[in-house]
């Protein structure tokens, strides 16, 4: 069962239950109240009858016919005097009717006569000939004689009113229920339309349309649901894009690794086959052995660098505190021969401070970054290194060169293993394209923010943000 159907059916059932229950209670309350009024009125009228008899008890001194006729005349005078009492019966002590001033004809046993008590009014309500009658009776003692006086009132009109109220209520219930059903159908449809819309959007997303979003701007629970739904889809889409990018990175890694391995292996196989020939000179043999040796060393370096990258990824950094300026100067001194060979001017403006991290890995990081700047720079260019405290616990280090720079399409991929902007230059210099990948892993292990800003032919700026600075 759909939600709108549940809302519709449960609302109608709840209305019918509550409305009908309340209606029945009201009608029955009105009926009982009217009945009590009629009974009270009847008892008061009965008292009036008795009060009209007692002052004239002297005229009824015996049970002879003359006295009974006088009593009947007295009662008839009371009945026809304009009051509402129309039916009075008088019975003897042995339940024989001696006076009958009544239009009601009753054939069955008269319970109200049998059960009459002395000086105590008794009322009984019975159905007689499709009429509802109220009987009020009691015994009265006149001199030494006892009589049973029964007053009868027709209260069928109360039942008729009750039935009319139920008919009116049933008609109103039917009309209101129909109108409510129409209204609740429309309302339940309107309420659940956003759910239906979200289902359609989710089905579209399930079929692969990840760009779909729920457009529902109302300030209610469905609006919040739509907003959370869109946020969830945004996260899922980002994760999917991330997985795709990771998959592409892995594929590029495999392709580049294959290329890096295949190139020296092909050279080694080619020169080894050449050495197997008999008619080659010693000079060719020597050159062939040199190529085999250099390509073997290249494979060895590739294996060593990959091992280093894996170790950095899998091992925890051994962090401690050390001075950053000393580490920078050491890295430059290690590369001094390259700096001097290209006549590069290195300008260092560094505020010294203690850095928290793995000193050995950060030395590798700085050496690789400075080495890349040297390789990208032409002869006679400058490399500037700036370092300063930017917050209470952060330190910013920048390495800026005037080298060939990196294009925008290559900038996002330079941290990937084996990715080289200039692959032909990388091969010539035995650069396997793992330098920045290693640098990126070192930064991850030491909680360093690593950013690269570059424009083609306008140099590159490396920014490192160290945290936990003392």
N, C-alpha and C positions, 0 to 999 in steps of 0.2 A: 504494500500500500504506500502510495506517495505521500509526501509531507502535506501537500495542500489538501489531499483527501482526508488525512488524519485531522488536520485543523478544522476542516468543514464538518466532518461527522461528529467529532468530539464536542465541538461548539454547539451543534444542534442538539445532541443528546443532553448536554449539560443544561442548555436553556429549557428543554422540555421537562427535565427532571426538576429544576429549581422553580420555573414559572408555574408548572402544574401543581407542584407541591405547595407553593405559596398560595395559589388560587384555591386549592382544596381547603387549606387551613382557614383562609379568609371566609369562604362560603360557609364552612361548618361553624366557624365562630359566629357569623351573623345568624345562622339558623338557631344555634343554641341560645344566643342572646335573645332572639325573638321568642323562642319557646319559653325561656325563663320569664320574659315579660308577660306572656299569655298566662302562664301558670300562676304567677304572682297576682295578676289581675283577677283570675278565676278564684283564687283563695280569698281575695278581698271581697269579691262579689258574694262568695259563699258566706263570709262573715256578715255581710249586709243582710242576707236572707235570714240567718239565724237571729240577727239583732232585730229584725222586723217581727219575729215570732215571739221572743221572750216577753216583750211588754204586753202581749195579748194572751198570755198563758191561761188567764182565767176563763177565756171563752172555750178552751179545749180542756175540760176537766175530766172527761170520760172518753171511752173509745166508741161511744155510740155514733150512729150515722149523723146525727145532728151536729155533734162536735166536729166530726171529720169534714162535713160540708162547710162548717165555719172556717176550719183550717184551710181547706181548698180555696175558699173564697178569698181568704187573706192572702194566700200565695198567688192567686191569679191577679189580684189587685196589685201585688208587688211586680208581677211579670209585665203587666200591661201599663205600668206607670211610666213607661218611657226609658227604662234602663236597658242594658244590653243582655240581660238574662232572659232567655226564651225557653229553656228546657229545665224543668224541676220535677223530680219524682220523689214520692214519699212511700216508704215501705214500713210495714209493721215489724214487730220484733221477730216474728217468724218468717221474715223476708217476703211477705205478701204485699203486692203493690196496692196501695189504698188511694193514692192520688197520682194522677198522670197529667202533668202539664208539659208535654214534650212532643216534638215532631219526629223524634228519633225512634225508629222501631228496631228493637234488638231482640233476637230470638235465643241467642246462646246464653250460657251461664253468666250471671252478673257477678263478676269477681269483686267489683267495687262495693256491692251490697253485702256480700258475705263477709268481707274483710273490714267493714266499717266499725270504728271504735268510738267509744263515748268521749265527747268533748275533744276529739283529735281528728283533724282533717286529713284525709287520705286521698291522694290523686293517682290515677292510672291513665296511661295513654294507650289506646287500642285502635286497631284498624277494624272498622265495621262497614261492610258494604262499600268498599273502595273509598271510604272516608276515614280520616284520622280524627278521633274524638278524644277529648280530655274529660275524664270523670273525676269529680270531687265529691267525697262522701264522708259522713260521720254520723254518730248517734247523738240524739238530743233527748233529754228527759223533761217531759212536761207533766208536772205533778207526779204521779206515780207510774206514768206510762212512758215507754221508750219508742222513739221513731227513728227511722233511718232516712235521711234526706240526701238525695243524689242530684248534683248539679252537672249538667252535660254541656260542653262547649265544643263546637266544630272548629277544629284547628287545621283543617285541610289546606287552607290558604297558605299556612306557613310552609307546608311541603311543596305546594305549588310554586311559591316564591323560590324555594330552594332549588327546585327543578329548573325554573326559569333562569336562575343565576348560573346553574351548571350549563344550560344550553348556550347562554350568552358567553360564558367563559370558554366553552368549547369552540364557539365560532371565532372569538377573539384569538384563542390559541392557534387555531388553524391559519387565520390570516397573518398573525405575527410570525408564526413559524415559517410560512411560505416566504414572507418578506425577508425574514432573517436568513433563510436558506439562500435566497438570491444575493443578499448583501454579503454573507459569509463566503459564498462561492467567489464573488468578485474580490473580496478582501484577501482570502486565502491565496488566490491566484496572484494578486499584486504582491503579497508578502513573499511568496516563494519564487517569483520571477527572477530575483537576483541569484537564487540557488540554481535555478535552471540555467541561467546565463553562465555562472561559474562552472557548471558541469560541461557546458558546450566549450568553454575556453580550455578546461582541463582535458577534454577529449581531443581538442586540436593540438594541445601540447603533447599529449600521449602519442599522437600520430607523427610527431617530429617538428611541429611548428613552434619552436622554442621562443620565437620572438613575440608570440601572442601575450597580451596582458588584459587583465580585467579592468574595464572602464566603468567604475561605479563610484560616484563622488558624494553620495549621501552621507550625512553625519549620523550614522547609526551603526548597529552591530554588523550589518552586511558591508558597510563601508570599511569598517575595521578589518573584517574578514577579507575583503577584496585587497586592501592594502597589504595585509600579511601574506596573502596569496601571491601578490605581485612580487613582494620581497623574497618569498621562498623561490619563486620561479627565476628571479634575478640571480639568486645564489646558485641555483641548479644550473642555469645557463653559464654562469661564470665558471662553475666547476667543470662543466662539460668542455667549455673552451680551454680551460686549464689542462684537462685530460688530453684534449686534442693536441694542444701545444706540447705537452710532455711526450705524447706519442710521436709527434713530428721531431721533437728534439732527440728522442731515442733513435728514430730512424736515421736522422742526420748523423748522430753519433756512430751508428753502425756503418753507414755509408762512408763516412770520413775515416773511421778506423780501418775499414776494408781497404780504402784507397791508400792510407798511410802504410799498411802492411804489404799491400800488393806491389807498390812501386819499388821498394828495396828488394823484395823477394824476386820480382821479375828481373831486376838488374843482376842479382846474385846468380839466378839460374842462367841468364844469358851469358855472363862472363865465365861461369863455370863450364858451360858447354863449349865456349870458345877455347878454354884451356885444354879441353879434351882433344882438340885437334893437334895433329903432329907438325903441320907446316906453318907454325906461327913463330914470330921472332921473340927474342928475349924481352925486347921493349914492350911488345904487346902483352906478353905474359905479366910483366911487372905492373903495367897500367891496369890490367884485368884484376890482379891481386889487390891493387890499391882500391879499386872500385868495390870489390867484394868486402874488403876490410871496412871501408867507410860506411857501406850500406848495412853491414852487420852491426857496427857501432850505433848506427841510426836506430836499428831495431832494438838494440840493447837500451838505448836512451829512451825509446818509446815505452818499453817494458818498465823501466825504472820510474818514469814519470807517471804512468798509469798506476803503478803500485803506490806511489806517493799520494796521488789523488784519492785512491781507495782508502789508504790509511787515514788521511785527513778526514774523510767522510765518516769513517767507522769509529775512530778513536776520539775520546774526550780530550779537550785542550787542558794542558797543565798551566793554569793561570796563576800569575803573580804580578807584583808591581815593579815597574822599571821606568827609567827616564826615556822619554820619546826622542829627545834631541840627539842623545848619544847613539840610539839605534839608527836614526836617519843618517848620521855622519858615517857610521860603520857601513851601511848599505852603499853609500856613495863611494867610499874608499874601496869597497870590494869591486866596484865597477869603474874604478879610476882609469884603467887602461882604455876602456871604450870611450869614456868622456874625453880623454886626451887625444885619442886617435881621431875623433871627429871635431876636436877643438870646440867643444860645447862649453858654454859658460853656465855654471850651476849657481843660482842665487838662492840662498837659504835665509829665510826670515821666520824663525820658529821660537815661540814662547815655550820654554821647557816646563814639563810637568810629568807627574807620575801617571802612567797608563796601566790599566789592569787588563791582563791577557796573557796568552802564551807567547813569551818573548821570542822563542825560536821560530814559531810560525809567522809572527808579525815581521820578523827580519826577512823571511822568505817573501812575504807579501810586499814589503817595501822594495826589495831587490827586484822582484818581477815587474812592478809598476814603473820603477825608475828605468829598468832595462828596456821596457817597451817604449818609454818616452825617448830614450837614446836612439833606438832602432828607427822610430818614426821621424826623427829630426835630421835635417840636412846639416852639412858641415858648417860650423860657425854660429849655429842657432843657440837659443837660451832655454834653460829649464829652470822654472821658479818653483820653490817649495815654501809654502806658507803654513804656519801652525799657530793656533790661538785657542784660548778657552772661550767658549761661546755661552755656556751656562755653568751652574755650580758643579755639575757632575758630568759635563760633556766637553770634548776636545775635538776641534776641526782641523784636519790636515788636508792640504790641497797640493797636488802635483800638476803643474801646468807646463805644457810644451808648445813649441811652434812648428809641430810636425805636419804630416800630410793629412791628419784628421780622419774621421770616419763618417761615412754617409748615414743618413737617417735609417735607410732600410737595413743597414748592417749593424747599427748601434744596438738594436734589441737582441742581437744574436751573438755578440762578441764574447759573452760569458759562457757560451756553450763549449763543451769539449770539442777539440779539433776544428773549431770554426776559425778561419783566418780571412781577414779582409783582402789580403794580397797573398793568395796561396802560392803563386810562383815564387814570390820573395821568401815565403816561409820555408819552402822546400830547399831553396838555395842556402838558407842559413840554418838548416836542421831544426827548424821551429815546427813542432808538431801541433801548434794551436791549443796547447793545454795550459798556457800561462795564466790567462784570465780566469779560466775554469778553476784552477787551483786557488787563485786569489779570492774568487767568490766563495769557495768552500771555507777558506781561512776566515773570511769576514763573518760567515754564518756561525762558525764555531766560537768566535770571539765576540759575538753580538755587536758587530761593526756595521754601520750603515755605509754601503758601497754604491756610489753614483758615478756615472760617466757622462760628461757633457762634451760634445764634439761636433765640429762642422768640417766638411770635406775641404781640405787645403787651408784650414784656419786653425789647426792645432786641436789639442784635446786637454780637458781639465778633469782630473780625477779628484773626487771629494770623499774623504773618509771621516765618519763621525764616530769617535770612541766614547763609550759610556762607562760609568763607574770610575771617573777620574778623581784622583785625590789631589 
